[in-house]
Amino acid sequence: MASDNGQQAWIEVEGPKIPPYLRKFKLYETNSNFYMIGCDKKRNVWRLLKIDRVEPSELNMFEDGTIYSEIECSDLLRRIHEGNKSTGGIKFVTTCYGIVGFIKFLGPYYMLIITKRRKIGSICGHGVYAIAKSEMIPVPNSTVLSNMDCSKDENRYKKLLNSMDLTKDFFFSYSYHVMHSLQKNFCNHETGHILYETMFVWNEFLTRRIRNHLGNTLWTVALVYGFFKQVKLSISGREFNLALIARRSRHYAGTRYLKRGVNEKGRVANDVETEQIVFEDVPEGCPVQISSIVQNRGSIPLFWSQETSRLNIKPDIILEKKDRNYHATRLHFENLVERYGNPIIILNLIKTNEKKPRESILRAEFAKAIDIINKDLTGQNRLMFLHWDLNKQARNKAIDVLPLLGKVAANALNLTGFFYYHVVPTSCTNELLNLSNFENNDNGTCCVWNIYYSKKDADAETGDNSNKTNANENHLKPPMFQKGVLRTNCIDCLDRTNVAQYAYGWVALGNQLHALGYVDNPIIDMRSPLAKDLMGMYERMGDTLALQYGGSAAHNKIFSQSRGQWKAATQSQEFFRTLQRYYNNAYTDAEKQYAINVFLGHFQPEQDKPALWELNSDQHYNIGSQEYNITDENARVFKRSLSDGDIACESNSPIETLDVGQNEDRDQILLDNTRGGNKGLSESTPEISTCESELSYPRYTASMSTRQPFPDVQPDQCLQSDAISVDEHRDLFDWSNFLDVDDLSSCGNSCEDDLYDRSAIISTSMDGGSSDGHVSGLRMESSASASESMSSMRNTNSLVQYSDRFANWVDRGDTLFL
């Protein structure tokens, strides 16, 4: 925050004048053409786009390169009217706020436009909007349409596209690249087409033809799908703005049981980037401090699926072992490094041990994949991980998991840092994000090459002390940059993941406010109104993302318990959300997946070819190429009968063995399964053995300090060590290579002091100190025994108010016979 005398240094954003963006449009029609008139925010620039309406099945358009004034534009429309009087002249159709795109099924082209918008936020003067109303208009005129056959399939495709409700969870901005994080907007100078080709722009396919034809993006808006919420909050009587943004990837996009795991290109299902932006509440055009932190969620990057069944609420997990070298998993993490840099920190929240192996199958395989990938990486390029059973911890009534997750978050934030800068507008624009002051280094990070200091800073650099006063009066906060990302997952990456993401946002918010000068202590009390407001935002985000992918709002049991909500009400809410999710997954997700595939262009209909709903597999994305060759971005080896949601597993290679621990009950299950039995495992479940020769992981030495297990060894040396022994029961415990899990598990609810220590490290780093020496070495898994883990599981409370048979169906996924 600037000092009272206004002499604090900041980044002054200067550069070439930003070209005008067309923000408001009017659509007119004649019998032969559509005419779209667009103007900029100040109504100084007016442009014309003409779209042909005579051609029945081709899209032809022409952009007038002339920049008109408002009066000149009115005169142009008058002359067009005079020239078309014989066919009815020119007619006004509608006011609109951008073109979403064009699409063709089996008949004519359709134009999708935004007819109403609502402002949902503003980032440094750049408005962010949601769609309040949209329309799909046939391009050909009525005479041409009457001569075209309108088949039942055409109407069904139209219905599918309209089921993608653009008024829910889509957002856009004319001048701010909302598909990018704040830091990326400063570090990259991308404009035009390349912005639409990013993974978070959902109408890339719909806008492809108009963008390629015109060579610009003046007439279209880039839609991001996910969540956007901006609020004004206060702390100690001072107000600030907080924006929470979730961007859902269009790659390998779909619904819960139809999109699982990873595809051959390393794209994962339910891939969502979450950004938390905090900035000062100051009048528009004034200098402002701003900060952001980015985290990621995504499905476990292995080839796996689940059978969706109308009689089984918890289907078996099917692990496909065709990728023995984890090539797709490697591609996924390479993509994360390309997007965020190192370190990549994996927070894996799935279960450690189960009577009927489901999640634990993936846990063991994921741990093995990380271990093998890390053997080919060096130093800080290695993947950092924490396998931590959140479900087991949450069942312990003596433990509040939120402070524990906060401790994990503080460690991760210490490793990645966060983005911060202080910026002022220039005379050319009141919108602050002009990017000319930033450039990229060779290593992909961003640096500032034009920082303006006050007179006293300049004197200090030249050695002129004649104007020197109190040094504290003129403290400079240099820009800071996030390097690396925390990647969180559970099975669905919805419920448990959202709780962990809130904990990360909670810890980050304290550090962001500390950087902005709002607080002296970077710790926010979890019981404070501010923390509860933040929890509400993450809870709402979690519900939105869960509805998109899972079919119901998120299970928020931990949030409800934290608020002290009545237990019976919580149980009732969780139960009905479970049923809602089950119903949508079993009965409506197939149609929803069709709509997504059509909207994203993964399926393009053609005459005399099978319709989308006639196919029984997701491997159909190149069937209708129509001029553009759509890459097989979403193809999978698991065939899906999308009409009823079933998944059948196909395996072209022998199943490789997995380790799930040495528990007697589980050994008996595995033994029965390998003999052809089916006690506890479905027939489609892969063979599992207790072989563990290919896995290694760190072990904790009790005599070492819990604060620094390897005080004389650097983190990379720990990661490279081959001397670390292997515990034969590793899958029954939590373990990590960057965090002391033993200390985490034992601290219970008393980790706030340690959280303060972690945040102090981050604050020290923010003030110019190095935090390298604070990265922990390899730590160990929890010391709980296998028998204790199983005992804890056996004591899990079921839904006792219902019949045992029904409770078993809901709680364990057993088949319900009606």
N, C-alpha and C positions, 0 to 999 in steps of 0.2 A: 504494500500500500504506500502511496506517495506520502511524503512528509508534508507538514503544514506549509512549509515555505516553498513547496513545489520543486525542490532541487534534486529529488531522487532520479537516478538514471532509468531509462527505459529503452525498449527497442522502438525506434520510430519507423513505421512502415511506409516506405516510399517506393515508387516505381512507375512503370508505364500506366497510362490511364486505362481503367478497366472498360472493355467494350460494353455497349448497352445490351441489356437482356430484355427480350420481349416478354411481357408479363400479362398482358390482357389482349384478348382477341375477339373479333366479331366475324361470324360466319354468314356469308350470303350465298344465294344460289340462283343460277339461271338454268334453263333447260339443258345446257351443254357443259356447264362448269360450276364448281364451288369456288368462291373467292373468300379467302381468309385474310383479314386485315389485322396486323399485330402492332402494338406500340409498346414503348419502354415505360419505366416507372414515372418519368417526368413528362411523358407525352410529347417528347421532342423528336423521337425517331419513329417513323411509320413505315411498315413494309407490307408487301403484297405476295400472297401465294395462290396460284391457280391450280385446281385439281380437275382433271377431265372426268366427265360423267357419261360419256357416250360409249366408251369401250366397256364391254360387259365383264371381261375377266382379266384385264390388265390394269395396272396402276400407273397412270401418267400424270406428272405434275410439272409445273414451271414456277420458279421463283424469280420475281422481278428484282433485279439488283439495285434499283433506284431507291434512295432513301427519301421519303416524302415528308412534308409537313402535314399537320392535321387538315388544313384547308385544301392542300393539294390532293390529299387522299379522298376527301369528300367530292371534289371535282372529278376525280377518276371514277368513282362509283357512279356518279351521275351520267358520265359518258358511256359507261358499260350498260346502264339501264336504257339509255337512248338507243344503243346499238342492238338491244335484244327485245325491243317492244313487240315485235311480231310474234315472239314466242312467250310473251308474258312479262318480259322485263326482268329486273333483278329483285329478289325478295330476301328480307332479313330472316335468318334461321334461328340463331341463338348467340348469346355472348358466351365465350368460353375462356379458359385459363391455361390452355396448353393441350397438345395432342399426346395422348398416351401411346398411340401407335395405329397400325393398320394390320388387318388379318384377313385371310381368305380360307374358306373351308372347301366346299365343293362347288360353290357358285360365285357370287360377286365378292369384291373386297368390301370390308367394313372399316369405318373410321371411328376410333374410340377417342372421345374428347372429355375434358373436365368442364362441367357447366357450373359447378359451385365449389368453392374452396373455403376453408376456415384456417385462420392462423393459429398455430399451436405453440409457437416459440420464436425466439430471435436470438441468434448467436452473433454477437458483435455487429449488430445492425442488419444482419442478413435474416430475412424472414423464412420460417419453416412452416409448411402448410400441409394439411390433410385434405383429402377429397371428400366433399360433402355430397356431391352428386355427379354422376357421369352418364354419358349416352353412347350408344353404339349405332352409328348412322350408315346405311348402305351407300356406297359411293355412286353407283349408276343411278340414272334418273328413273322415274316410275315406268316410263315406256319401255326402257331396256329391261327392267326387272320383270315386267309382265310377260316378256318373251322367254324368260329363264325358268327352268324347272326348279321348284322349291321342294326338295325331297325331305322325307322324315329324318334322314341322317343329318341334313343341313340344319334343320330345326334343333336337333338334339345337340349338335356341336355349338350352336348359338346359346342354347340353354346352359351347356357346360361352362362356356366362357363367362356368361352372366353370373354363374354361381361363384366366380371369383369376385367377391364383393370388394370393390376398390375403395369403398367408404370405411372399411375396417382395416386398420393397422398398416396402411400405405401412407407414406409421407414424401415430401419433395421440397426442394428450394430452387429458386431461379438463379441465385448468385452464390450460394454456399454449396460446396461439394459434400452434401450430407452423406454420400456413400463412402466417404473417407473419414478417418479420425482427424481430430484437430491437429495433431502432430504431423500426420501425413499431408494434410492440406498445406502446412507450412513448408514441409520438406520436398514435396513434389509439385512441379509446375504443370501438371497434366490438365488439358482442356479438350473440349470437343468429343470426338468419337471414343477416345481411349477411356473416358470416364464411364461410358455406357458399357464397355466391355469388362468392367470390374465385376467381381463375384456378387456384389450386393445390389446391383441394378436389375430388377425383376422384369422390366419391359425392354430389355436389350433386344430380344427377338422381334417384338412388336414394332420397334422403332428402326429396325435395321434397314428396311427398304427406303424409307424416307431420308434417313441419314446418308445412306450411300448415294442416293439419287441427287440430293441437294449439296452434299459435301459439308453440311454444318448441322448444328443442333439448336438453331434458333427457335424452331417451332414446337419442339418436343420437350417434355419434362422427364427426368430420370426418377423412376419410382423405387423407393427402398421399402422393403417389407419387414416388419418387426414391431418395434415399440418406440415411441417418442413421448416423453413427458418432461415439461419444464415448469418449475415452481420457484416461488420466492420464499426463502427461509430466513431465519434470523438467529443470531447467537450473540449473547451479551448486548442486546439492543441494536445490533448492526445487521442490516439485511444484505443478503447475497442471493445470486441466482444459481440454481442447480438444474442441469439437464441430464436426464438418463435416457440413453439411446441404445437400442438393440437392433442390430442389422443381421437379418437372416440370409444366408448364402443361397443363391439360386442353383448352385451345383448340387447334384444329388439330392434334390429337394423332394419332400413328400410327407406322407403320414407315418405314424408310429411303427406299425408292423410291416409296412410295405417298403420302408427305407430304414435299414439298419446298417451299422458298421461302416465299412469303407468300400469304394469301388476301385477299379484297376488303376485309375488316375490319381489315387490318393485323396479323393474328395470324401468327406464323411457326412453322414446324415445329421440333421439337426445342428448344423454348424452355425453358430451365432456369435457375433462380436458385440460385446457390451462396453459402452463408453460412458464414463461419469465425468461431466464437465462442470466446473465450479468457476464462477466469475463474479467480479464486484458488481454491485447494483449502483451504477452511476448513470447520469444522463447520456443519451446517445451523442456520440462525437467526442466524449471526454476520454482521457487516458484510462485504460482498464487493465487490471491484472486478471489472468485467466489460467486455469490449470485443467488437465484431463488425465484420466487413467483408463487404460483399456485392458479387458480380460476376455477370455474366450471359453466357449463350451462347444462340445461336439461328441458325437457317438464314438465308442471305443473303436479305434482304427484297425479292426480285424474283419475278416470275412465271416459274418455270423447273421443269423436270422432267428425269428420266432414264428411258430405256427399260430395263426390267429384262429380261434375256435369259438363257436357259439355256445359251447358247454364248458369251456375251461378259461377261467379268468386270468390265470397265470400260465401261459403256454411255456413249453420247454424251450430252452435256448439251444440252437443248432449251430455248432462251430464247424465251419468249413476249413479244412487244413490243406488247401491247395497251394497257398503261398508260403512255402517252407522257408524262404529267405526273407520274408516280411517286406517284399519290394513295395507293395502298396502302402504299408505302414511307414516305411522310410520316406516315400514320396510325400506323405501327409506331413511329417515333421519337417521335411525340407521346405515345404510350402509355408509352414508356420515361421520358420527361420527367415524365409524371404520376406514375409509380411511384417514380422515384428523384431527380428534379430535374436540373438542369444542373450540370456539363457531361456530355454523352453522348460517351464516348470509344470509338471503333471500332478494334479491332485485327483487321485482315483478313489472314489468314495464307495465302491461296490462292496458287497459282503465278503467276509473272510471264510465263513464256514456255514454250511447249510445241511440239513438232514437230506434234502433232495437237491443235489448239486445243480444249480442254475447259474447264478451270478459268479460263483466261485470258479466255474469252468473258464469264464472269460478273464477273471482276475489272474489266474495262473498263467494263461496264455499271453495276456498283456504284459505281465511282469517278465516273461521269457523274451518277448519281442523287444522290450526296452533294453534288457540285458544284452541281447545279441547286437542290437543297433549301437549301443554304447561302446561295444568292443571295437567298432570301426571308427569311433570318434575320439578326439583328444581334448584334454583340458576342459575349458569352459564351454566347448561345443557339445559336451555330453548332455544328454537329457537328464534333468533333475526330476525326481519323483517322490511322491508320498502316497503310499497305499494305506488308506485309513478308513476303516469300516464305520461310517457315520451312523448307520442303522443300529449297530451294536452299542455305540456310545450313547445314542439318544434313548435307548431302552433303560439305561442306568439312571434311576431317579435321583441319584446323588450327584449327577453331573449335569451342568449346563453346557451344552456343546457350543454355544455361540462364542463365549470367551476362548474356548479351545481353538475354534476356527479362526478367531481373531488373532491368536498367536501364530497360527500357520500363515495367515495373511500378512502379518507384520514381517515375518521372515521372507516371504516372497516379494513383498514390496521393497524390502531392503536390497534384494538382488536385482530387481528390474528398474527401480526408480519410477518417476512419473513426469509428465510434461508440465512445464510452467513457463510463462513469459509475461512481460509487461509491455504493452503496445499502445501507441497513440495513432489517431487518424491523421490523414494528410489533407491538404487543401482540396485535392481532386475528388475526394469521396469521404463520406462519413462512415462507410462500411470498412471495417478495420483490416480485413484479411486480404491484403495485397501482399503477395509472397516474394517480392523481389529481393528481400533482405536475407533470404535463406538459400543455401546451396547444399548439395549432397557431397559428402566425402566418399572416398573409394569404398569404404567399408559399409556404406549404406546409411550411416547416421547423418544427422542434420546439424549444420553449424551456422552460426550467425556471422556474417561478414560485414555488417554495417550497424554497429551499436553506437548510439549517440549518448555521450556523457554530458553532464553538466559542466559548467566552467571549473568547478573545483576538481572534478575528476581529471579534466584536461591538465590542470595545474599540477596535480599529483603525478601524472605520467611524465610531464616535462621537467619535474623537479622544482617547479615554481611554488614556493611556500608563502608567497606574499599575501595570498588571499585565504590562507588555511585557517579553518575554524574547527569546531568540534567534529571529529571524524564520524561519530555516530549520527550526526545530522545529515550525512550524505551517504548512507549505506547503499551499496549497489547489490541487487539480487540478479545474478546472471541467469540467462535461460537454462532450463534443465530439460532433459529428454529421457523418455522411457526407452529402455533397450531390453527386449525380451518380453515374455508374456506368461501369465498364469493360465493354464488350460485345465478346466475342471470337467469331470464327467462322473455320472453314475450310470445306471442302465439306460434310462430314457433321457438323461441330461435335462430333467425338468425339476423335480421336487427337491431332492437332496442337493442337486447342483445349484439351485436358486438360493438355498439357505447359505451355502458356501460363498456364493457370489455376493450376497448381502454382506457377509462378514468382511470380505475383501473391500467392498465399497465403504463400509463403516470405518475400517482402519485407514483407508486412503483419504476419506473425507477429512479426518482430523489432520493429516499431513498436508492436504491441500489448503485447508483454512489456515494452518500455521504458515505455509509458504506465502499466502496472500496477506498475512499480518493480522488476521482476525483473532487468533488465539495465541497464547504463549505456550500452552501445553498441547501437544499434538494428539492427546488422547481425548476422545469424546465418551462421556459416560453412557453406557448402553441403556441406562434407565432414563436418560434425558429426553425431553420432548423432541430435540433434533434427531436423535437416534431413532426414535419411534416414527418420526416423519419419513426418514430415509427407509426404514423397514417397510412402511406402507407403500413407498414407491417401488421397491424391489418386489414386494408381494404382488402388486398390480402387474408389474412386468412379467413376473413368473406365471401369473394366471393367463396373461395374453399369449405368451410363448407356448404354454401348455395347451391352450385351446387350439392353436395353430397346428401343432404337431401331434398332440395326444388325444384331443377330442374333449377334454374337460379342463376346468381350472386346476391349478396346481394343488397338491397336498401340502398344506401349510401348518401341519401339526406343531412343528417346532416354533414357528412364529406365534401360533395361538397360545402355546404354553408360556412363551416369553411374555405375552401380554396378560397372562393370568386368566385367559378365557375359560369359561365353564367347560369341564372335561366332557360331559355328556353331549354338549352342543358340538364340540370339536369332533367327537367320535361320529356323531350323526352326519356332520358335514363331510368328513372324510369318506364315510361309507357311501354316501350318495354320489360323491365325485368318482369313487371307484366304479360304481355301476354305470355312471354316465360315460366314463372313458371306455369301459368294456363295451357298451352298446354301440358307441360311435366307431370303435375299432372293428367290431364284428359286422356292422350293418351299413355304415355310411362312408367309411374311409376309401373304399374302392372308387366310388363316384368322385370323391374329393381328389383322389390321385389322378383320375382322368382329367379333371379340370386343370390341375397344376401342369400336367404334361402338355395340354393344348396351349395354355397361357404362355408357357416358357418355350414353346416350339419344339419340344422333344418328340412330339408326334404331329405330323402335318398330313391331313387327309388328302387322298387322291382318288379320282374316279377309277372304278374297277379294281380297287384294292380293298383289303379287309378294313372294316371300321375299327376304331380304337377298342370298343367294347367286345369285339369278336376275337380279340387276341387273348391268350392266356399267359403272357409273359411280359416282363418289363423290357425285354430285348427287342424293341420295335422302333427305336428312335430314328432310324434312317429310312423308314418305309416311305414317307412322303417328303421328299427333299425339295420339290417345287422350284428350284433354281438354286437354293442355298444348301450346302452340304452340312447338315447338323452333325457335329461330332457326337460320338457315342458316350457322352459324359456320364450317363446314368445307368449304363448297362450293368447287369449283375448276373451271376451264375445261378441264382436262386429263381426258379420259375414261380410265378405268382398267378394264381387264378383270381384276377382282380374282380371278377363278378361276385365272388363270395368271400374274398379276403384270405383264402387259404394259401399257405406257402408249402411247397414241397422241396425237400433238399436234394440236390444233385451233387455227387462227389465223384471226381475223376481220378482221385488218388487215394492211396491208403491213408487212414487216419493216424496221425502221429500221436504218441502218448503224451499225457499231461499229468501234472502232479496236483493232487488236491488234498494232500495231508495223509496222516497215518491213523486217523481215528478208526476204531474197530467197526462202528456202524457203517461208516462210509466204505471201508474195505469190503464189507460183506455186500454192500450194494454193487460195488464195482465188480466183485467176483461173480455175483449173479448175472450181471449184465454181460460180462465177457463169455459166460457160458450159454448165453442166449436167453436168459431170463429178462424180466421187465419189472423188477421190484424197485420202484422209486425213480427209474429213468425210462424215458420213452425209447421206442425202438430206433428213433432217428438220432438219439444222442450218441456222440462218438465214444469210442473206447477210451477209457482213462486208466492209467496205471500210476504207480507211485514212483516212477522213474524221475530222477531229478539231477542226473549227471550233467545236464547242459545248463543248469541255472546256478548262478552265484549271486550273493548279495551280502551287504555288510552286517557285521555282528558288533554289538556294543560290549565294551569291556567295563565291568562294574567298577573297577578301581579308578576309572578316569573321571574327570570332572564332567558333570552334565552340561556345563556351559561350553566347554571346549574339549571334546573327546580326544582330539589329536592336536594338542597345543603347538607342537613343533613341526607339524606337517601341513603343507599348503593343500587347498581343496583339490587341485588337479592331481597332486600326487596320490591323494586318497582315492580319487576316481580311477587312477591308473593301476592301483595296487592289485597284484594277483594273489597276495597273501591273505586276503580277507576270507575267512572260512565260511562254509555254507551250513546253515541250520536246516536240519531235515524237516522241520515243521514250519517252514516259512509261510505257507499259505494260510496258516491258522492265525497269523499275527499281522499287525501293521508294521510297515518299515519304510525307511526313507534314506536317500543319500544326501540330503541337505538339511535335515531337521532331526533333532533329538526326540524321537517318538516316545521313548521311555519317560523323558521329562514331561512331554506333552500329556501323556496319559496319567501321570501321577499328580499333575498340578491341580486337577479338578477345577474348581471355580476360583482358584487363587492365582490366576495367571495375569492379573491386571498389571502388577508391577513389572513382570517380564515384558508385557506388551509395551509398557512405557519405555523400557530399555530399548526395545527394537525400534520404536518410533523415534527415540532420541538419536539412534544411529542414523536413521533416514534424515532427520533434521540436521544433524551434523554434516552429512553429505551434501544437503541442500545449501548449507552455508559455506561450502567450499572444501570441507574435509573429505578424506577418502574413507570409503566404507569397505574396501577390499578385505581388510583384515578381519571383518566381522562375519564373513561367510563361514558357516559351520562345516566341519568335515562330515564324514559318513557317520550316521547314527543308527541306532538299532530299532528293532521291532518291539512291540509290547511284550511284557514278560508274563502275561496271562497264559495259563496252561491250556492245552487242548480240551481237557475235561471241563475246565471252567467255562470255556467258550461254548461248549455244547450244553452245559448246564444252564447258562444264561439264555440260550436259545429255547430250551425246553420250557423255561419259565415265562416265555412271551405271552402276554395277555391276548386272548382271542376275543371275538365279538360275542360275549357271553349272553347278551340279551336275545340272541337268535338261537335257533336249533343248532346242535353240534354239526349236523351234516351241512347246513347252510354256512355256518361259520368256517368250516374247513374249506368250503368252496371259495369263499372270499379271501380267507387268510393264507391258504396254501396253494390254491389253484387246482385242487382235486376236482375230478369230474363230478358234475351235479346231475343226478338222475331224477328226472321230473316224473 
